Amino acid sequence: MPISPPYAANIIADIRRQIAAGELKSGDQLPSLPALREHYGCSLGSVRNALDRLKASGELTSHQGIGYFVP
């Protein structure tokens, strides 16, 4: 599902929607960064930016070398 600019904002909105809809639940791990890049059709930097912003707001957590999780 390629998205249009601004990529990070659209990724954030989509992940928030998935959490609100129950598609992503507490404890779920998000797909890998390369998989998300492929899914959204954007750069790895845009994916990292979006996930880091969600982490900063407390909507995601991360474990180095493992991935991002819904808290």
Short mmCIF file of the C-alpha atoms (twelve columns), coordinates in Angstrom:
data_MODEL
# 
_entry.id   MODEL 
# 
loop_
_atom_site.group_PDB 
_atom_site.id 
_atom_site.type_symbol 
_atom_site.label_atom_id 
_atom_site.label_alt_id 
_atom_site.label_comp_id 
_atom_site.label_asym_id 
_atom_site.label_seq_id 
_atom_site.Cartn_x 
_atom_site.Cartn_y 
_atom_site.Cartn_z 
_atom_site.pdbx_PDB_model_num 
ATOM 1  C CA . MET A 1  0.000  0.000  0.000  1 
ATOM 2  C CA . PRO A 2  2.240  2.853  -1.167 1 
ATOM 3  C CA . ILE A 3  1.477  6.162  0.491  1 
ATOM 4  C CA . SER A 4  1.991  9.725  -0.612 1 
ATOM 5  C CA . PRO A 5  4.031  12.462 1.107  1 
ATOM 6  C CA . PRO A 6  4.442  13.384 3.906  1 
ATOM 7  C CA . TYR A 7  5.418  9.776  4.449  1 
ATOM 8  C CA . ALA A 8  6.211  9.779  8.170  1 
ATOM 9  C CA . ALA A 9  2.938  11.504 9.062  1 
ATOM 10 C CA . ASN A 10 0.965  9.012  6.986  1 
ATOM 11 C CA . ILE A 11 2.778  6.037  8.527  1 
ATOM 12 C CA . ILE A 12 2.075  7.414  12.012 1 
ATOM 13 C CA . ALA A 13 -1.599 7.865  11.161 1 
ATOM 14 C CA . ASP A 14 -1.836 4.333  9.763  1 
ATOM 15 C CA . ILE A 15 -0.175 2.715  12.784 1 
ATOM 16 C CA . ARG A 16 -2.387 4.732  15.145 1 
ATOM 17 C CA . ARG A 17 -5.414 3.563  13.144 1 
ATOM 18 C CA . GLN A 18 -4.281 -0.061 13.420 1 
ATOM 19 C CA . ILE A 19 -3.863 0.272  17.187 1 
ATOM 20 C CA . ALA A 20 -7.264 1.964  17.591 1 
ATOM 21 C CA . ALA A 21 -8.945 -0.701 15.432 1 
ATOM 22 C CA . GLY A 22 -7.380 -3.508 17.457 1 
ATOM 23 C CA . GLU A 23 -5.350 -4.760 14.504 1 
ATOM 24 C CA . LEU A 24 -2.247 -4.136 16.626 1 
ATOM 25 C CA . LYS A 25 -2.600 -5.031 20.299 1 
ATOM 26 C CA . SER A 26 -0.455 -4.583 23.378 1 
ATOM 27 C CA . GLY A 27 2.613  -6.777 23.089 1 
ATOM 28 C CA . ASP A 28 2.460  -7.089 19.298 1 
ATOM 29 C CA . GLN A 29 5.703  -6.612 17.400 1 
ATOM 30 C CA . LEU A 30 5.628  -4.456 14.288 1 
ATOM 31 C CA . PRO A 31 7.117  -5.861 11.075 1 
ATOM 32 C CA . SER A 32 10.807 -5.199 10.410 1 
ATOM 33 C CA . LEU A 33 11.923 -1.816 9.094  1 
ATOM 34 C CA . PRO A 34 12.626 -3.231 5.603  1 
ATOM 35 C CA . ALA A 35 9.198  -4.884 5.549  1 
ATOM 36 C CA . LEU A 36 7.517  -1.610 6.560  1 
ATOM 37 C CA . ARG A 37 9.543  0.277  3.934  1 
ATOM 38 C CA . GLU A 38 8.323  -2.162 1.299  1 
ATOM 39 C CA . HIS A 39 4.737  -2.042 2.582  1 
ATOM 40 C CA . TYR A 40 4.544  1.749  2.579  1 
ATOM 41 C CA . GLY A 41 6.673  2.259  -0.537 1 
ATOM 42 C CA . CYS A 42 8.940  4.887  0.997  1 
ATOM 43 C CA . SER A 43 12.474 5.254  2.325  1 
ATOM 44 C CA . LEU A 44 13.833 3.522  5.382  1 
ATOM 45 C CA . GLY A 45 14.469 6.977  6.860  1 
ATOM 46 C CA . SER A 46 10.773 7.840  6.654  1 
ATOM 47 C CA . VAL A 47 9.862  4.609  8.430  1 
ATOM 48 C CA . ARG A 48 12.473 5.205  11.158 1 
ATOM 49 C CA . ASN A 49 11.274 8.794  11.588 1 
ATOM 50 C CA . ALA A 50 7.664  7.661  12.026 1 
ATOM 51 C CA . LEU A 51 8.504  4.872  14.476 1 
ATOM 52 C CA . ASP A 52 10.825 7.103  16.499 1 
ATOM 53 C CA . ARG A 53 8.090  9.738  16.774 1 
ATOM 54 C CA . LEU A 54 5.595  7.099  17.938 1 
ATOM 55 C CA . LYS A 55 8.154  5.862  20.453 1 
ATOM 56 C CA . ALA A 56 8.780  9.408  21.729 1 
ATOM 57 C CA . SER A 57 5.041  9.843  22.310 1 
ATOM 58 C CA . GLY A 58 4.836  6.527  24.198 1 
ATOM 59 C CA . GLU A 59 2.724  4.797  21.551 1 
ATOM 60 C CA . LEU A 60 5.486  2.280  20.768 1 
ATOM 61 C CA . THR A 61 8.469  0.827  22.574 1 
ATOM 62 C CA . SER A 62 11.609 -0.656 21.066 1 
ATOM 63 C CA . HIS A 63 14.271 -3.148 21.991 1 
ATOM 64 C CA . GLN A 64 17.601 -2.690 20.206 1 
ATOM 65 C CA . GLY A 65 18.225 -5.458 17.723 1 
ATOM 66 C CA . ILE A 66 14.723 -6.872 18.202 1 
ATOM 67 C CA . GLY A 67 12.209 -4.307 16.949 1 
ATOM 68 C CA . TYR A 68 9.280  -2.071 17.811 1 
ATOM 69 C CA . PHE A 69 6.339  -3.149 19.962 1 
ATOM 70 C CA . VAL A 70 2.924  -1.877 21.007 1 
ATOM 71 C CA . PRO A 71 3.184  -1.259 24.771 1 
# 
